[in-house]
Amino acid sequence: MIEYKLAKVKIVLKNGKLISDDNHENTYVSVALIPELWGSKTSDGNSIIGVTDYGFTGSLDDALDQATDGKKLLSGQTYNYTAEGLVIVPVTKGSTNYLTIQLNNKDDYDNSFFYFNLQ
């Protein structure tokens, strides 16, 4: 059975930098330099993929838009921002659940995930 939890998420980026040979003039900071909120995972390994972080008052998406102020990327430039907002996370009822976040660097897939306990 699935239920939903409301989680407050704070993202702090200090000295974030896009390193790429591609042309990123049309890529926004809020898109390229944020971790991926992947979903939830239980202590016994069950997962639910996806979260909702937009479309409601106080959402993380609104906070990211405000914190990054529509800035576009320039390769090699350093970026800093802090954004805090709400995320709706589907969880498995009756289990210990963790908000699962994946870093943008997916070269080492198994080590790109971080887990935060949802109370």
Residue pairs with C-beta under 8 A, 6 or more apart in sequence:
1 92
1 93
1 94
2 48
2 90
2 91
2 92
2 93
3 90
3 91
3 93
4 88
4 89
4 90
4 91
5 88
5 89
5 91
5 97
5 118
6 86
6 87
6 88
6 89
7 86
7 87
7 88
7 89
7 99
7 118
8 84
8 85
8 86
8 87
9 37
9 53
9 60
9 84
9 85
9 86
9 87
9 99
10 82
10 83
10 84
11 34
11 35
11 60
11 64
11 81
11 82
11 83
11 84
12 81
12 82
13 33
13 34
13 79
13 80
13 81
13 82
14 80
15 78
15 79
15 80
16 33
16 78
16 79
16 80
17 76
17 77
17 78
17 79
18 24
18 27
18 32
18 33
18 73
18 74
18 75
18 76
18 77
18 79
19 75
19 76
20 75
21 75
22 75
24 32
24 72
24 73
24 74
24 75
25 72
25 73
25 74
26 72
27 72
27 73
28 68
28 70
28 71
28 72
28 73
29 68
29 71
29 72
29 73
29 79
29 81
30 64
30 65
30 67
30 68
30 70
32 73
32 104
33 73
33 79
33 104
34 64
34 104
35 101
35 102
35 103
35 104
35 114
36 101
36 102
36 103
36 104
37 51
37 53
37 60
37 87
37 99
37 100
37 101
38 49
38 51
38 100
38 101
38 102
38 113
39 47
39 48
39 49
39 50
39 51
39 89
39 90
39 100
40 47
40 48
40 51
40 89
40 90
40 91
40 92
40 97
40 98
40 99
40 100
40 118
41 47
41 48
41 97
41 98
41 100
41 115
42 91
42 92
42 95
42 96
42 97
42 98
43 95
43 96
43 98
44 95
46 92
46 95
47 100
48 90
48 91
48 92
50 90
51 87
51 88
51 89
51 90
51 99
52 87
52 88
53 59
53 60
53 61
53 85
53 86
53 87
53 88
54 60
54 61
54 62
55 61
56 86
56 88
58 85
58 86
59 85
59 86
59 87
60 83
60 84
60 85
60 86
60 87
61 85
62 85
63 83
63 84
63 85
64 81
64 83
64 85
66 83
67 81
67 82
67 83
68 79
68 81
68 83
71 79
73 79
87 99
89 97
89 99
89 118
91 97
91 118
96 117
97 117
97 118
98 115
98 116
98 117
98 118
99 115
99 116
99 118
100 113
100 114
100 115
101 113
101 114
101 115
101 116
102 112
102 113
102 114
103 112
103 113
103 114
105 112
106 112
